[in-house]
Amino acid sequence: MENLLIEQEIDIHTPDGISGSVLYVAEDGHPLPGVIFLTDIGGIRPSQHEMARRLALEGYTVLMPNVFYRTGRPPMFDFPLKMGEERTTKRLAELSGPLTPEAFERDACAYVDFLAAHPSVRKGKMGVVGYCFSGALAMRVAAARPEQIAAAASFHGGRLFTDAPTSPHLTLPRIRARLYFGHAVQDRSMPQEAIEKLNHALQAWGGHYESEVYEGAYHGWTVPDSPAYNQPQAERAFARLAQLFAQTLR
């Protein structure tokens, strides 16, 4: 029989404000391993609820924070998101601009602390997953709380390796989690050259990781409301995520 879930709207107090978030807990109140689900740039919306809920049904207490709380509350877009369009570009900057590495690490600690203290979360290791823009944020969660985050996954994550001093790959020395990267093909935010550089950095890091390109899957392929949604590859991605968490959080 499928486990029943309760979806709760909660406020998480961070050093910088209040993140209106969503928590999925087992209806029977049984404590389960905690997982942080980081939305893509589109923020909390029906497709992200669907994905977070499905993950929770695998046997986890799942927190989906509004990572863009400094900018506003969902919905984050009141118009169709079209890459390259001026108003979309402006809105993306409004959402991503306040999320400096330092700011998000403060948030990350607040999210982990919230889960650690919640009665529906089993004591022990936690996981985190990010999509698109938040693939890099998943790495930052793992770096901020290495003793608590045992697994971190990124799907079609963008700008994971750059030449900037704030590049996400520079967090690797602080990470102890098992890492998984599922890359898109022909991804302008993470081209093949960047994937290769990230793989070299991962090899030098020496931790446990997997990094693979999903053939025929373009940026956004895991998200049901994305124009690039690829159901067979999305199912494969979910299976790999479920496997990662089952092997590290159980």
C-alpha positions in Angstrom: 0.0 0.0 0.0 1.3 3.4 -0.9 2.3 5.6 2.1 0.2 8.6 2.6 1.7 12.0 2.9 0.8 15.2 4.6 1.8 18.4 2.8 2.5 21.3 5.2 3.2 24.9 4.5 5.8 26.1 6.9 8.0 29.2 7.5 11.7 28.7 8.1 13.5 31.6 9.8 16.9 32.2 8.3 19.4 34.9 9.3 18.2 36.9 6.4 14.4 36.5 6.5 11.7 34.0 6.3 11.5 31.3 3.6 7.9 30.1 3.1 8.5 26.4 2.4 6.7 23.1 2.0 7.3 20.0 4.0 6.2 16.5 3.0 5.8 14.1 6.0 4.5 10.6 6.4 0.9 10.6 7.6 1.6 8.1 10.3 4.3 10.4 11.8 7.0 7.8 11.4 10.4 9.6 11.3 12.2 9.2 8.0 15.5 10.4 6.6 15.4 14.1 5.7 15.9 15.4 2.2 16.1 19.0 0.9 14.5 19.4 -2.6 15.8 22.6 -4.3 13.6 23.9 -7.1 14.8 25.1 -10.4 14.8 28.8 -11.3 11.0 28.7 -11.7 10.5 28.3 -8.0 7.8 26.4 -6.1 4.9 25.5 -8.5 2.8 22.4 -9.3 5.5 20.6 -11.2 7.9 21.0 -8.3 5.3 19.8 -5.8 4.8 16.8 -8.0 8.5 16.0 -8.1 9.0 16.6 -4.3 6.0 14.5 -3.4 7.2 11.6 -5.5 10.5 11.7 -3.8 8.8 11.7 -0.4 6.8 8.6 -1.3 10.2 6.8 -1.6 10.4 7.0 2.2 11.7 10.5 3.0 10.7 13.6 4.8 11.2 16.2 2.1 11.7 19.9 2.6 11.1 22.2 -0.4 12.2 25.7 0.6 11.5 28.9 -1.3 15.1 29.6 -2.1 14.1 32.9 -3.7 12.4 34.3 -0.5 14.5 37.4 -0.7 12.8 38.4 -3.9 9.2 37.2 -3.1 6.8 34.4 -2.6 5.5 31.9 -5.2 4.6 32.1 -8.0 8.0 33.6 -9.0 6.8 34.2 -12.6 3.4 35.8 -13.5 4.2 35.5 -17.2 5.5 32.6 -19.4 9.2 32.0 -18.9 11.0 32.4 -22.3 14.7 32.3 -22.3 16.3 35.2 -24.1 13.2 37.4 -23.7 14.0 40.7 -21.9 11.5 40.4 -19.1 12.5 36.8 -18.4 16.2 37.8 -18.3 15.4 40.7 -15.9 13.3 38.4 -13.7 16.0 35.7 -13.6 18.5 38.4 -12.4 16.1 39.5 -9.7 15.8 35.9 -8.4 19.4 34.8 -8.6 21.1 38.1 -7.8 20.5 38.0 -4.0 21.7 34.4 -3.7 25.4 35.0 -3.3 27.4 31.9 -2.1 27.6 33.4 1.4 23.9 34.2 1.6 22.8 30.8 0.4 25.2 29.0 2.8 23.4 30.8 5.7 20.1 29.6 4.2 21.5 26.0 3.8 22.4 25.8 7.5 18.9 27.0 8.4 17.3 24.4 6.2 19.4 21.6 7.6 18.9 22.7 11.2 15.1 22.8 10.6 15.1 19.2 9.4 17.4 18.0 12.1 15.1 19.4 14.8 11.8 18.2 13.2 10.1 15.2 14.8 9.3 13.7 11.4 13.0 13.4 10.5 15.0 10.4 11.6 18.3 11.3 13.3 21.3 10.7 11.0 22.4 11.6 7.5 20.4 13.8 5.1 20.4 14.3 1.3 19.9 17.2 -1.1 18.9 17.4 -4.7 18.9 20.4 -7.1 17.8 21.1 -10.6 19.0 23.6 -13.2 20.0 26.7 -11.2 19.9 24.8 -7.9 22.3 22.1 -8.9 25.1 24.4 -7.7 23.1 25.1 -4.6 23.0 21.4 -3.7 26.7 21.4 -3.7 26.7 24.4 -1.4 24.4 22.6 1.1 26.8 19.7 1.2 29.7 22.0 1.7 28.0 24.0 4.4 27.1 21.0 6.5 29.5 18.2 5.6 28.8 16.2 8.8 25.1 15.9 8.0 24.7 15.8 4.3 25.6 12.3 3.0 24.4 12.6 -0.6 23.9 15.5 -3.0 22.6 15.3 -6.6 22.4 17.8 -9.4 20.3 17.3 -12.6 21.0 19.6 -15.6 22.8 21.9 -13.2 24.2 25.1 -14.7 27.6 26.8 -14.2 29.0 24.1 -11.9 32.5 24.9 -13.1 33.5 28.4 -14.0 36.6 30.5 -13.9 35.0 32.8 -11.2 36.3 32.8 -7.6 32.7 31.8 -6.6 32.6 28.7 -8.8 30.6 25.8 -7.1 33.4 23.3 -7.8 35.6 25.2 -5.4 33.4 23.9 -2.5 34.6 20.3 -3.2 37.3 20.2 -0.5 34.6 20.8 2.1 32.2 18.2 0.8 32.1 14.7 2.3 28.9 13.6 0.6 28.5 11.1 -2.2 27.8 13.2 -5.3 25.8 12.6 -8.5 25.7 14.8 -11.6 23.3 14.2 -14.4 24.2 16.5 -17.3 22.1 17.6 -20.3 23.4 17.6 -23.9 24.2 20.9 -25.7 23.6 22.8 -22.4 24.8 26.4 -22.8 24.9 26.7 -19.0 27.1 23.6 -18.7 28.8 22.9 -22.0 30.9 19.8 -22.6 34.1 21.7 -21.8 32.8 22.6 -18.4 31.6 19.1 -17.8 35.1 17.8 -18.5 36.7 20.4 -16.2 34.2 19.5 -13.5 35.1 15.8 -13.9 38.8 16.6 -13.6 38.0 18.5 -10.4 36.0 15.6 -9.0 38.8 13.2 -9.7 41.3 15.5 -7.9 38.8 15.8 -5.0 38.9 12.0 -4.5 35.4 11.5 -3.1 32.7 9.1 -4.2 30.9 10.6 -7.2 29.2 9.8 -10.6 29.0 12.2 -13.5 27.2 11.3 -16.7 25.5 12.9 -19.7 21.9 11.9 -20.5 21.9 11.3 -24.2 19.1 13.1 -26.1 18.2 15.0 -22.9 18.3 18.8 -23.0 18.4 21.3 -20.2 15.3 20.9 -18.1 14.5 17.3 -19.2 13.5 16.1 -15.7 10.8 18.8 -15.1 7.3 17.9 -16.3 6.3 21.5 -17.2 9.6 22.1 -19.1 9.5 22.3 -22.9 12.5 20.0 -22.8 10.8 17.3 -20.7 11.9 13.9 -21.7 9.9 11.3 -19.9 12.1 8.2 -20.4 15.2 10.1 -19.4 13.3 11.8 -16.5 12.3 8.3 -15.2 15.9 7.2 -15.5 17.1 10.3 -13.6 14.6 9.6 -10.8 15.7 6.0 -10.5 19.3 7.1 -10.1 18.3 9.7 -7.5 16.3 7.1 -5.6 19.2 4.7 -5.8 21.6 7.3 -4.5 19.5 8.1 -1.5 18.6 4.5 -0.7 22.3 3.6 -0.6 23.4 6.6 1.5 20.5 7.5 3.8 19.0 4.2 4.8 
